[in-house]
Amino acid sequence: MVHSCFYLVRKSRLPRYTRKFIRFRIPFVLEETHRIISIPDGYVALVFPDLPARQYQLVFRTFGYDGLPYLHV
């Protein structure tokens, strides 16, 4: 999966998001560390590939803003 964008999510809220994205079959991965992106303690990066417009619309509505671009090393 080629990563496209990510959202920083508190670990305590993670189950809410993962259940929703699994239910709608939206692919994602979780990252706790990254060589370039600074992920604060207590947070996880919810990383998405390029998504079809309909799936991205659901992700956008869930968070209320566009994801940050994923930096490739």
C-alpha positions as a printed Julia matrix, in Angstrom:
73×3 Matrix{Float64}:
   0.0    0.0    0.0
   1.43   3.37  -1.02
   0.72   5.86   1.75
  -0.9    9.14   0.8
  -2.07  11.0    3.9
  -2.37  10.58   7.65
  -4.21  11.86  10.7
  -2.85  11.97  14.24
  -5.31  10.29  16.59
  -5.26   9.87  20.36
  -4.86   6.22  21.28
  -7.91   6.47  23.53
 -10.09   7.41  20.51
  -8.52   4.92  18.12
 -11.12   2.11  18.48
 -13.9    4.47  17.39
 -12.09   5.31  14.16
 -10.81   1.84  13.35
 -14.25   0.25  13.79
 -15.77   2.78  11.4
 -13.11   2.38   8.71
 -13.18  -1.41   8.95
 -16.99  -1.39   8.68
 -16.8    0.71   5.49
 -13.82  -1.29   4.15
 -11.52   1.71   3.99
  -7.88   0.57   3.99
  -5.51   2.07   6.56
  -2.45   1.26   8.64
  -1.37   2.45  12.07
   2.07   3.87  12.8
   3.44   4.74  16.21
   6.87   5.82  14.98
   8.16   7.35  11.77
  11.59   8.56  10.7
  10.37  12.0    9.59
   6.96  12.58  11.16
   7.05  13.43  14.85
   4.26  11.47  16.52
   3.59  12.7   20.08
   3.27  10.28  23.0
  -0.27   8.99  23.34
  -0.98   9.4   19.63
  -0.94   7.14  16.59
  -0.79   8.04  12.9
  -3.78   6.66  11.01
  -2.33   6.35   7.49
  -4.39   6.03   4.3
  -3.48   5.25   0.68
  -4.92   7.2   -2.24
  -8.63   6.59  -1.84
 -11.52   6.77  -4.29
 -13.51  10.0   -3.86
 -16.4    8.34  -2.03
 -14.12   6.73   0.55
 -12.06   9.88   1.01
 -15.27  11.85   1.55
 -16.15   9.55   4.47
 -12.66  10.0    5.96
 -12.89  13.78   5.5
 -16.31  13.9    7.18
 -15.04  11.78  10.06
 -12.18  14.15  10.88
 -13.54  17.4    9.46
 -10.36  18.31   7.58
  -7.94  17.02   4.94
  -5.24  14.63   6.08
  -1.62  15.69   6.25
   0.56  14.52   3.34
   2.53  11.38   4.17
   6.25  11.96   3.76
   8.12   9.11   2.08
  11.73   8.41   2.9
